[in-house]
């Protein structure tokens, strides 16, 4: 699984919305549906802060899985 990227870029000013906001939002919704496993109806009614929590927890889980896989790979390489 892939890590999800945040949909708001760092150049976003607090007083304006990025012109690409809609694209980033749809990308985030699609990624949540595909990788996190939330259906569109749930996402549509979910507050943004809850969606961010799901994305953050998913990214933590994937990072842990990648680290465990890396450690197993190193352990297997050292056995050979």
C-alpha positions in Angstrom: 0.0 0.0 0.0 1.1 3.5 -0.6 1.3 6.5 1.8 -1.4 9.1 1.1 -0.2 12.6 0.3 -1.8 15.5 2.0 -4.2 17.3 -0.3 -3.3 20.9 0.7 0.1 22.0 -0.5 2.4 24.1 1.7 2.0 27.2 -0.6 -1.6 27.6 0.4 -2.2 30.9 2.1 -4.7 31.1 5.0 -6.7 33.8 3.3 -7.2 32.0 0.0 -7.9 28.6 -1.4 -5.5 27.0 -3.8 -6.7 26.9 -7.4 -6.0 23.1 -7.3 -8.1 22.6 -4.2 -10.8 20.6 -6.0 -8.2 18.3 -7.6 -6.4 17.6 -4.3 -9.7 17.0 -2.6 -10.9 14.5 -5.2 -7.4 12.8 -5.1 -7.7 12.5 -1.3 -11.2 11.1 -1.4 -10.2 8.6 -4.1 -7.1 7.5 -2.1 -9.1 7.1 1.1 -11.6 4.9 -0.8 -8.9 2.8 -2.5 -6.2 2.5 0.2 -7.9 3.2 3.6 -11.0 1.2 2.6 -13.7 3.9 3.3 -16.6 4.0 0.9 -17.5 7.2 -0.9 -20.8 7.7 1.0 -19.0 7.6 4.3 -16.3 9.9 3.1 -18.8 12.4 1.7 -20.5 12.8 5.1 -17.3 12.5 7.2 -15.9 15.8 8.7 -12.4 16.7 7.3 -10.7 16.3 10.7 -11.9 12.7 11.0 -10.7 11.9 7.4 -7.3 13.4 8.4 -7.1 11.1 11.4 -7.9 8.0 9.2 -5.2 9.1 6.7 -2.7 9.7 9.5 -3.4 6.3 11.1 -3.2 4.6 7.7 0.2 6.2 7.0 1.5 5.1 10.5 0.4 1.6 9.9 2.0 1.4 6.4 5.3 2.9 7.8 5.3 0.3 10.6 4.7 -2.5 8.0 7.5 -1.2 5.8 9.9 -1.0 8.7 9.1 -4.6 9.8 9.6 -5.8 6.2 12.9 -3.9 6.0 14.1 -5.5 9.3 13.1 -9.0 8.0 14.9 -8.4 4.8 18.1 -7.3 6.7 17.8 -10.3 9.0 17.4 -12.7 6.0 20.3 -11.1 4.2 22.5 -11.5 7.3 21.6 -15.2 7.6 22.9 -15.8 4.1 
